Amino acid sequence: MSSLSSRFSLLAFLLSNLTPSGACVADTLPDSVVQTIVADISSARIEQRIRKLVSFETRHTLSQTDSDHRGIGAARRWIEAELRACSQAAGGRLQVSIQEWVEPVSRRVARPTTLVNVIATLPGDAPSSKDRLLIVSGHYDSMNSDISDNVGAAPGANDDASGTAVSMELACVMAKHHFDATLVFMAVPGEEQGLLGAAHFAREARKQGLNIEAMITNDIVGSATGDAGQRDPKRLRLFADGADPLLRMMVQGQTGQALDPAEQEATRAVRGQLQGIAMAGGAADLPTHQLGRHLKSSAERYLPGFTVQLIQRRDRYLRGGDHIPFLEQGYAAVRFTEPFENFRHQHQNVRTEGALAFGDLPDFVEFDYVADVARVNAIGLATLALAPPPPANLRIDTTQLTNDSTLRWAVSNDPAVVGYRLVWRESDATSWQGSQDVGLVGHITVPISKDNVVFGVQSLSKRGHASLAVYPLPQGR
């Protein structure tokens, strides 16, 4: 039998033997809260915010901070004021704050510079989930052709006023609703100088032991049209790979790279957890991979015809984004970016050469597309924030030779958990191919060989929302 025939036979067997008698609520009935959020996202507001950010002429990280109309200081104060206005409109539930520090001199920072992360936090309501943090960010700094030019025009409409506008729109829309988990919306500086704002937040989070379950950065999400005329307004790239930071952390541990004691202890524990999953055959099932699968499946369920292209790579070649510092701290972190890129409109001085226009201007941003990007983010964040914590202590029985598979986990006493879902896929599939809701139990045995497929287990809420999947570690004699 050919490999293709074998694959279809296996899938047919799984579906015929493990299809639930009643489909899960999440698979059949869209959540009204999620639908309301999706409908409320406005391309007009996104356009207004992108144009306002561009109006500051430059948002270079080392640009002036004493003007009310120009430079990164004016941009930052406007972002903070906008978020505070949204908080007031939502009854004060959105907690707006700034995280300020002095960045020392480095290769791209010519002088000690005060940097400021603008943070809007929407606290979760559920006692068991309010410490689960779901973060979305965009970077509000910009640059032109010269990374050191902190005076010349650097409009940064796409890179990354688009991502900042997404984060702001999500904060203002989602602040009207209640979620189990805590949502954090950020605008960070210093991305072009080395991911500085994100790195500062991620380091402090790890030192404090914050439970960041998911981090999303939106960077260059403003256009569906590439430099050769390629166009696909119904596609968004999602870079999600958890293995690369695992290798980096292993190198850190082997070389004794300098970390302060708090960071060293936290990093060692996280490294051990990730290595355990990878060594048990889960190198493609680390938390970042599970987050990528969730974002893809949830968006495509609520936005029929829209494709989230899941790419198992941490980022594009020669590029990097604000998710990387979170990856390096062991958190699940991913990057959204547009389907094609026009490099004439990135990191360029504004100019015209013959018939070609250069520069990152609002003229080249497709605001309806940015709104769809915001909707993809909102769907993923909302469905995850309405789900319970993932199952704990998941193991797969490896004590004997058998063609069946038995999985066990700790049954939660959290009233938000009403059951569990077994999911599976063939090892060369990027997304889950089948599922079985198993009720509020702590184990299941299925007539499928654990040698042939990859399993995961999710927790389920009363409204049918599923947590991120957890990979089972082997439990032998």
DOFISE-790260 format. One record per residue (C-alpha): x, y, z; residue in three letters. Coordinates in steps of 0.2 Angstrom, whole numbers, plus 5000, padded with zeros to 4 digits. Layout:
<sites>
XYZALA/...
</sites>
This chain:
<sites>
500050005000MET/500750174996SER/501150305009SER/499750415003LEU/498450275004SER/499150225021SER/498850405027ARG/497050415021PHE/496750235029SER/497450295046LEU/496350455046LEU/494850365041ALA/495150235055PHE/495350375068LEU/493850475062LEU/492750325062SER/493250255079ASN/493450415089LEU/492250545082THR/491250605097PRO/489350565098SER/489050755100GLY/490150885092ALA/490951005104CYS/490151175106VAL/491751265101ALA/491751175085ASP/489951215080THR/489351375089LEU/490351525087PRO/490451625104ASP/489451785104SER/490751875114VAL/492051835101VAL/490951885087GLN/490552045095THR/492352095096ILE/492752045078VAL/491252155072ALA/491852305083ASP/493552315076ILE/493652465065SER/494852495050SER/494452685051ALA/495052695069ARG/496652595064ILE/496952715049GLU/496752865061GLN/498052795073ARG/499252745060ILE/499152915052ARG/499353005069LYS/500952895073LEU/501652945056VAL/501253135059SER/502653135073PHE/503853125058GLU/505153015066THR/504952895080ARG/506752835081HIS/507152775098THR/508452905101LEU/507453045093SER/506853195103GLN/505753175118THR/505453355123ASP/504253405109SER/502353385109ASP/502253365090HIS/503853275085ARG/504953125090GLY/504752965100ILE/504253055116GLY/502753145108ALA/502252975100ALA/502352885117ARG/501353015126ARG/499953005113TRP/499852815114ILE/499752825133GLU/498352955132ALA/497352865119GLU/497452705130LEU/496852805145ARG/495452875135ALA/494952695130CYS/495052645148SER/493952785154GLN/492652735141ALA/492652555147ALA/492352605165GLY/494252605170GLY/494452415169ARG/495952445157LEU/497452475168GLN/498752585159VAL/500452605165SER/502252635159ILE/503852535162GLN/505352655161GLU/507252615162TRP/508852685156VAL/509652575141GLU/511552585142PRO/512652615127VAL/512752475115SER/513052455096ARG/511452535091ARG/511252655106VAL/512552795106ALA/512152865123ARG/511252805139PRO/509352825134THR/507752825144THR/506552695135LEU/504752675140VAL/503552525137ASN/501752585137VAL/500652445144ILE/498752425146ALA/498252275156THR/496452205157LEU/496352095172PRO/495551925171GLY/494051875182ASP/494351695186ALA/495351655201PRO/496151505193SER/496651605177SER/496951785181LYS/498851745183ASP/498851685165ARG/499551825155LEU/499151835136LEU/500151975128ILE/500052065111VAL/501252195106SER/501852315092GLY/503352425092HIS/503152605091TYR/504852655086ASP/505352685068SER/506952705057MET/507452755039ASN/508952695029SER/510152745042ASP/509952655059ILE/510852805067SER/509852945060ASP/508853005074ASN/508353165066VAL/507753135048GLY/506053085043ALA/505552905048ALA/503652885045PRO/503652695049GLY/501852675044ALA/501952485041ASN/503452455052ASP/502752465064ASP/501352595066ALA/500252455059SER/500652335073GLY/500552465086THR/498852515079ALA/498252335080VAL/498852325099SER/497952485103MET/496352435094GLU/496252265103LEU/496552355120ALA/495052475117CYS/493852345109VAL/494252205121MET/494152315137ALA/492252315135LYS/492252125139HIS/492652005153HIS/493851865151PHE/494551725163ASP/496351765159ALA/497251935160THR/497652015143LEU/499152135141VAL/499252255127PHE/500952335124MET/501752465113ALA/503652455115VAL/505152555109PRO/506952505103GLY/506452365092GLU/507552425078GLU/509052445090GLN/508952265096GLY/507252225102LEU/507552325118LEU/505852365124GLY/505252185123ALA/506852115130ALA/506752225145HIS/504952165149PHE/505351985146ALA/506851985157ARG/505852065171GLU/504351945169ALA/505551795170ARG/506351865186LYS/504651895194GLN/504051725189GLY/502551795178LEU/501451655170ASN/501551715152ILE/500551585143GLU/500651675126ALA/501451825118MET/501051885100ILE/501952025091THR/501252105076ASN/502652185065ASP/502452235047ILE/500552195046VAL/500052335035GLY/499952265017SER/499452115007ALA/500452164992THR/502252124988GLY/503652214979ASP/503252114963ALA/501452144963GLY/501051984973GLN/499352004982ARG/498351894994ASP/497252005006PRO/496551845014LYS/498251775021ARG/499351815036LEU/501051735040ARG/501251665057LEU/503051625063PHE/502951495077ALA/504451395082ASP/504951345100GLY/506451235096ALA/507651375092ASP/507651465109PRO/507851295117LEU/509451265108LEU/509951445113ARG/509651415131MET/510651255130MET/512051345123VAL/511851475137GLN/511951335150GLY/513451255142GLN/514451415140THR/514051495157GLY/513351655149GLN/513151785162ALA/511451795169LEU/510951875186ASP/510551745199PRO/508651765198ALA/508651755179GLU/509851605180GLN/508751505192GLU/507151535182ALA/508051505165THR/508751335172ARG/506951275177ALA/506151325160VAL/507651245150ARG/507351085160GLY/505451085156GLN/505751115137LEU/507150995136GLN/506050855143GLY/504750885130ILE/505950885116ALA/506850735122MET/505250635123ALA/504850665105GLY/503950835106GLY/505250945098ALA/503751005087ALA/502551015101ASP/503351145113LEU/502151285120PRO/502551395105THR/502051265092HIS/500451235102GLN/500051425102LEU/500351435083GLY/499051295081ARG/497851375092HIS/497951545083LEU/497751465066LYS/496351355070SER/495351485079SER/495551625066ALA/495051505052GLU/493551445061ARG/492851625064TYR/493451705047LEU/493051585034PRO/494151605018GLY/495551685028PHE/497151585029THR/498451595043VAL/499951525036GLN/500851435050LEU/502751435047ILE/503851325059GLN/505251455059ARG/505551585072ARG/505551725059ASP/506051775042ARG/507951755037TYR/509051905042LEU/507551975052ARG/506951965070GLY/505452035080GLY/504952065098ASP/504351895101HIS/506151835101ILE/506651895119PRO/505151805125PHE/505651645116LEU/507351665124GLU/506551675141GLN/505651515138GLY/503851585135TYR/502751535120ALA/502951685108ALA/502551705089VAL/502551835076ARG/501251895064PHE/501751975048THR/501052015031GLU/501051885017PRO/502251975005PHE/503452115009GLU/503952274999ASN/505652315004PHE/505552484995ARG/504352535009HIS/505452465024GLN/506852555032HIS/507052685018GLN/507252865016ASN/505652945008VAL/506052974990ARG/505652944972THR/506852854960GLU/506152864942GLY/504452784943ALA/504852694960LEU/504252774977ALA/505252734992PHE/504852755010GLY/503652685023ASP/502152795021LEU/500252775024PRO/499952775005ASP/500652595005PHE/499552535020VAL/497952435017GLU/496952485032PHE/495552355029ASP/496952215029TYR/497652285045VAL/495852265052ALA/495852085047ASP/497452055056VAL/496752135072ALA/495252015070ARG/496451865069VAL/497351925085ASN/495751955094ALA/494951785090ILE/496551695096GLY/496651795111LEU/494851795116ALA/494651615114THR/496151575124LEU/495751705137ALA/493951615139LEU/494751445141ALA/495351365157PRO/497151325161PRO/497951185152PRO/497951005160PRO/499350965172ALA/500450815174ASN/499950735157LEU/500850565154ARG/500750425141ILE/500850245147ASP/502450165140THR/502550025153THR/502149885140GLN/502049845122LEU/500249875115THR/499449945100ASN/498250045112ASP/498750205120SER/498350265137THR/498550445143LEU/498350505161ARG/498250675169TRP/497750765185ALA/495950805186VAL/495750985190SER/494551045204ASN/494451215195ASP/492551235192PRO/493051315175ALA/493551145169VAL/492151045163VAL/493050915153GLY/494550865143TYR/494850845124ARG/496050715117LEU/496850785100VAL/498050695088TRP/498950715072ARG/500150615061GLU/501950675065SER/502150765048ASP/500550865050ALA/500751035057THR/498951045064SER/497850935074TRP/496850815063GLN/495650735075GLY/494850755092SER/493850665105GLN/492950755120ASP/493150635135VAL/492250715149GLY/492850755167LEU/494050605168VAL/495850585171GLY/496350455159HIS/495850375142ILE/496350225132THR/496150235113VAL/496450095100PRO/497850195091ILE/499650155093SER/500650295102LYS/502050255090ASP/501150315075ASN/500350485080VAL/500650635091VAL/499350655105PHE/498950805115GLY/497650845129VAL/496651015131GLN/495551075145SER/493751125141LEU/492651265148SER/490751275150LYS/490651375134ARG/491751255124GLY/493351345123HIS/494951235124ALA/496551275132SER/498251255123LEU/498651075120ALA/499850995131VAL/501150855125TYR/501150695135PRO/502850645143LEU/503150455143PRO/502850365159GLN/503750195160GLY/504050065173ARG/
</sites>
